[in-house]
Amino acid sequence: MIKKEVQIVALSTSESSPGNYVVILEEITDKKRMAIVIGAFEAQAIAVHLERMKLPRPLTHDVLKATIDTLGGKLKEVIIHNIIDKVYYAWLVLETSSKEEQKIDARASDALAISIRYDCPVYVYDFVLEESVINEPETKNSLIKGSLADYSLDELESLLQDVLAKEDYESATRIRDIIRKRKNS
């Protein structure tokens, strides 16, 4: 099977599954996109890391990374290797302290949240990507472009209005602070 490298390009609220989120992955060379529905906790874990936010206590994915690091291992890559009934299956490919490679079964959402903490490559088998490809280039409710730092001032102000309309005051506060910082620079 052929592995295709992907990257996270957006994180959005899910229109079809209220209370959940959608992470958009884009294939590096062909720019094909796929969407994976994830839970709020995993979305928060991804968003916190992408936004470089500092939390007073570690999240579960941070604890797992610290454990792997403490035991002398490292995450080499993540492979989203299957889709069955719209459920994605992933492997965490670890290198142990003795340089052995181990594949650990994981939910795709958890694998993505851990992968960004290691800044390691994420791959999708070609048949999974082909089965999952979406046509629209962007989601309407995109919350994250990669980082809020990637947004222009106009885009930030528009995004601020969107999150306020959704009563997402935590995001609104972060966006407002970034807008103020840019205007004062």
C-alpha positions in Angstrom: 0.0 0.0 0.0 1.1 3.5 -0.7 1.4 6.0 2.1 0.5 9.6 1.3 1.7 12.3 3.7 -0.9 14.7 5.0 -1.0 17.7 7.3 -3.7 19.4 9.4 -5.0 22.4 7.5 -8.2 23.2 9.4 -10.3 22.4 12.5 -14.0 23.2 12.3 -17.2 22.6 14.2 -19.1 19.7 12.7 -22.4 20.6 11.0 -23.5 17.0 10.7 -22.5 15.9 14.2 -23.4 18.6 16.8 -20.9 18.8 19.7 -18.1 17.3 17.6 -15.5 18.8 15.3 -14.0 18.1 11.9 -10.2 18.0 11.3 -9.3 18.6 7.7 -6.2 16.8 6.4 -4.5 17.8 3.2 -2.3 15.5 1.1 1.1 17.3 0.7 1.7 16.8 -3.0 -1.8 16.4 -4.7 -3.6 18.7 -2.2 -6.5 16.2 -1.8 -8.4 16.7 1.4 -10.2 14.5 3.8 -12.3 15.2 6.8 -12.3 13.2 10.1 -15.0 13.8 12.7 -13.4 14.1 16.2 -14.6 14.7 19.7 -14.4 18.0 21.6 -11.5 16.8 23.8 -9.3 15.8 20.9 -10.2 19.0 19.1 -9.1 21.0 22.2 -5.9 19.0 22.4 -5.1 19.7 18.8 -6.1 23.4 19.0 -4.2 24.0 22.2 -1.0 22.8 20.6 -1.4 24.5 17.3 -2.1 27.8 19.0 0.9 27.2 21.3 -1.2 27.8 24.4 0.2 27.1 27.8 -2.1 25.2 30.1 -1.6 25.0 33.9 -1.8 21.2 33.8 -0.9 18.7 31.0 -3.6 17.1 28.8 -3.7 13.4 28.3 -1.8 13.6 25.0 1.0 15.6 26.8 1.2 12.9 29.5 1.5 10.2 26.9 4.3 12.1 25.1 6.1 12.6 28.4 5.8 8.9 29.2 7.2 7.9 25.8 10.0 10.4 26.1 10.8 9.3 29.7 11.0 5.6 28.6 13.5 6.6 25.8 11.1 6.2 22.9 9.9 8.5 20.2 7.0 8.7 17.8 8.4 8.3 14.3 5.1 8.6 12.4 1.4 8.2 12.4 -0.3 6.0 9.8 -4.1 6.2 9.2 -4.4 2.8 7.7 -8.0 1.9 7.4 -11.6 3.1 7.4 -14.5 0.8 8.3 -18.1 2.2 8.6 -16.7 5.8 8.6 -14.4 5.0 11.5 -10.7 5.7 10.9 -8.0 3.4 12.3 -4.5 4.6 13.0 -1.1 3.3 14.2 1.4 5.2 16.3 4.7 4.0 15.0 7.1 4.2 17.9 10.8 3.7 18.1 11.7 2.1 21.5 14.8 2.9 23.5 16.3 -0.3 22.0 15.6 1.1 18.5 12.8 -1.5 17.8 9.8 -0.3 15.9 6.4 -0.9 17.5 2.9 -0.1 16.0 0.3 0.9 18.6 -3.4 0.8 17.6 -5.0 4.2 18.1 -8.0 6.3 17.2 -7.1 8.7 14.4 -8.1 11.7 16.5 -5.7 10.7 19.3 -3.0 9.8 16.8 -3.3 13.3 15.3 -3.2 15.0 18.7 -0.1 13.1 19.7 1.6 13.6 16.3 1.6 17.4 16.5 3.3 17.2 19.8 6.2 15.3 18.1 6.0 17.2 14.9 6.2 13.9 13.1 4.8 13.0 9.7 1.3 11.7 9.3 0.5 9.3 6.5 -2.8 8.0 5.1 -2.9 4.9 2.9 -3.9 5.8 -0.6 -7.1 3.8 -0.6 -8.3 5.5 2.7 -7.6 8.9 1.2 -9.4 8.0 -2.0 -12.4 6.8 -0.1 -12.4 9.9 2.1 -11.6 12.7 -0.3 -13.8 15.8 0.0 -14.4 18.2 -2.8 -14.7 21.6 -1.1 -11.3 23.3 -0.7 -12.2 24.9 2.7 -14.8 24.3 5.3 -17.2 27.1 6.0 -16.6 27.2 9.8 -12.9 26.9 9.8 -11.6 27.7 13.3 -7.9 27.1 12.7 -5.9 27.7 9.6 -2.8 26.2 11.2 -2.5 29.0 13.6 -4.2 32.3 14.3 -0.9 33.9 13.4 -1.7 32.9 9.8 -4.8 35.1 9.7 -4.8 38.7 8.5 -6.2 41.4 10.8 -9.4 41.5 8.7 -9.8 37.7 8.8 -9.2 37.8 12.6 -11.9 40.5 13.0 -14.3 38.5 10.9 -13.5 35.3 12.8 -14.1 37.2 16.1 -17.6 38.1 14.9 -18.2 34.5 14.0 -17.2 33.0 17.3 -19.1 35.7 19.2 -22.2 34.8 17.3 -21.7 31.2 18.4 -21.1 32.4 22.0 -17.7 30.8 22.0 -16.3 33.4 24.4 -13.1 31.5 25.2 -12.0 31.6 21.5 -13.3 35.2 21.2 -11.0 36.3 24.1 -7.9 34.7 22.4 -8.7 36.3 19.1 -9.4 39.7 20.7 -6.1 39.6 22.5 -4.3 38.8 19.2 -6.1 41.6 17.4 -5.1 44.1 20.2 -1.5 42.9 20.1 -1.3 43.4 16.4 -2.9 46.9 16.5 -0.4 47.9 19.2 2.6 46.6 17.3 
